Amino acid sequence: MVTFAIVETGGKQYRIEPGDMIRVETLPGDTGDMVTLDDVRMVSQDGAVTMGSPRVEGASVTAEVVEQGKRKKVVVFKYKAKTRYRRKNGHRQHYTALLINAINTA
């Protein structure tokens, strides 16, 4: 059986296993720093599932910051026909790439 957890960060939930690489909303820290994610919603170890309501007490995930960067540009284009209304904007979302090291339970 595989050990995995579901964590929430940046308003999104991620299913992670040790060794996974995920991109999350920007977290403080430089490349090489260790980050602890405390908002663990569910943990599964060897088939034994622990559900939180809403969090699993005492559980955390340890991860290493691999990269701080920006995603690809998203073009936002607003247009209204027959009124000469056009607006073009671009947006690049910042992210933090994390390498999951360990899932810690209480």
C-alpha positions as CSV (number, residue, x, y, z in Angstrom):
1,M,0.0,0.0,0.0
2,V,1.1,3.5,-0.7
3,T,1.3,6.3,1.9
4,F,-0.3,9.5,0.8
5,A,-2.0,12.6,2.2
6,I,-4.3,15.3,1.1
7,V,-3.1,18.8,2.0
8,E,-4.6,22.2,1.5
9,T,-2.5,25.3,0.6
10,G,-3.4,28.4,-1.3
11,G,-7.1,27.5,-1.3
12,K,-6.4,24.2,-3.3
13,Q,-6.1,20.6,-2.2
14,Y,-3.3,18.3,-3.4
15,R,-2.9,14.5,-3.2
16,I,0.8,13.9,-2.4
17,E,3.2,11.1,-1.7
18,P,6.8,11.3,-0.5
19,G,9.0,12.1,-3.5
20,D,6.3,14.0,-5.4
21,M,6.9,17.5,-6.9
22,I,4.0,19.9,-6.8
23,R,3.5,23.5,-7.7
24,V,1.5,25.6,-5.2
25,E,0.6,29.2,-4.7
26,T,3.6,31.3,-3.6
27,L,5.0,30.4,-0.2
28,P,7.7,32.4,1.6
29,G,11.2,30.9,1.5
30,D,14.2,30.6,-0.7
31,T,15.4,27.6,-2.8
32,G,16.6,24.9,-0.5
33,D,14.5,26.0,2.5
34,M,12.3,23.4,4.3
35,V,8.6,24.2,4.6
36,T,6.0,22.5,6.8
37,L,2.4,22.2,5.6
38,D,0.1,21.8,8.6
39,D,-3.3,21.8,6.9
40,V,-3.5,18.0,6.3
41,R,-7.0,16.9,5.5
42,M,-6.5,13.1,5.1
43,V,-3.7,10.6,5.7
44,S,-3.6,7.0,4.3
45,Q,-0.9,4.7,5.7
46,D,-0.9,1.0,4.6
47,G,-4.6,1.1,3.9
48,A,-5.5,2.8,7.3
49,V,-7.3,6.1,6.4
50,T,-7.4,8.9,8.9
51,M,-10.0,11.6,8.0
52,G,-9.8,15.1,9.5
53,S,-12.8,17.3,10.4
54,P,-11.5,19.5,8.9
55,R,-7.9,18.7,9.7
56,V,-6.0,15.7,11.0
57,E,-4.7,16.7,14.4
58,G,-0.9,16.5,14.8
59,A,-0.3,15.6,11.1
60,S,2.1,17.6,8.9
61,V,4.0,17.4,5.7
62,T,7.6,18.3,5.3
63,A,8.7,19.7,1.9
64,E,11.7,21.4,0.3
65,V,11.4,24.5,-1.8
66,V,12.9,23.6,-5.2
67,E,12.0,26.7,-7.2
68,Q,10.2,30.1,-7.0
69,G,8.9,31.1,-10.4
70,K,6.1,32.3,-12.7
71,R,3.7,30.2,-14.8
72,K,3.1,30.8,-18.5
73,K,1.3,34.0,-19.5
74,V,-2.5,33.9,-19.7
75,V,-3.9,36.5,-22.1
76,V,-7.1,38.2,-20.9
77,F,-9.0,39.8,-23.8
78,K,-12.2,41.7,-23.4
79,Y,-14.2,42.6,-26.6
80,K,-17.6,44.1,-27.3
81,A,-18.8,44.1,-30.8
82,K,-19.8,47.3,-32.6
83,T,-18.6,49.6,-29.8
84,R,-14.8,49.8,-30.4
85,Y,-14.2,48.3,-27.0
86,R,-11.1,46.1,-26.7
87,R,-8.9,45.5,-23.6
88,K,-5.9,43.2,-23.7
89,N,-4.1,42.2,-20.5
90,G,-1.7,39.4,-19.5
91,H,-1.2,37.7,-16.2
92,R,1.6,35.4,-14.9
93,Q,0.8,33.7,-11.6
94,H,3.7,33.2,-9.2
95,Y,4.3,29.7,-7.8
96,T,6.5,27.7,-5.5
97,A,7.7,24.2,-6.5
98,L,7.9,21.8,-3.6
99,L,9.5,18.4,-3.3
100,I,7.7,16.3,-0.7
101,N,10.1,14.7,1.8
102,A,7.9,13.2,4.5
103,I,4.3,12.8,5.8
104,N,4.4,13.0,9.6
105,T,1.5,11.7,11.7
106,A,0.8,12.1,15.4
